[in-house]
Amino acid sequence: MPTQRPSRRKVPLARYANYFEVSHNAFEFLIDFGQFQPEAGAVQLHSRMATGPTHAKLLAAVLHNAVAEFEGEHGVIADLLEEDNPLELIHASLPDFEQRAARARDDAASPPGPIDRPDSSPKKR
């Protein structure tokens, strides 16, 4: 009997989002995702999700539960809902965020350097 391989589903490419807009009409919720770019003072939207009201409510419950689990493991997340400009507060808390992000992007784009390996050749005495 042939051995069955486990199915491998492709995982979609992840996109980072630190900006969200939510709107709705009588039939669906629309959630736009983007990145706030402080150097340009602008937001670049990159994805939109449309879902029915029942699934939007389910998503809210799932996200609420995930946040509660995260806080149980890692501590309470700061509540930014009362802030006038929560993104500004986030960026102020990480003064070198943009520089570190730029370095990480540059490092990821550079080809890997030589690997240092211990010399395994026989030593001459």
VENURKA-V594089 format. One line per field, one symbol per residue. ss: DSSP state (H for helix, E for strand, C for the rest). burial: I if it has 24 or more other C-alpha atoms within 12 Angstrom, else O. Layout:
ss = ???
burial = ???
This chain:
ss = CCCCCCCCCCCCCCCCCCEEEEEECCCCEEEEEEEEECCCCEEEEEEEEEECHHHHHHHHHHHHHHHHHHHHHHCCCCCCCCCCCHHHHHHHHCCCHHHHHHHHHHHHHCCCCCCCCCCCCCCCC
burial = OOOOOOOOOOOOOOOOOOIOOOOOOOOOOOIOIOOIOOOOOOOOOOOOOOOOOOOOOOOOOOOOOOOOOOOOOOOOOOOOOOOOOOOOOOOOOOOOOOOOOOOOOOOOOOOOOOOOOOOOOOOOO
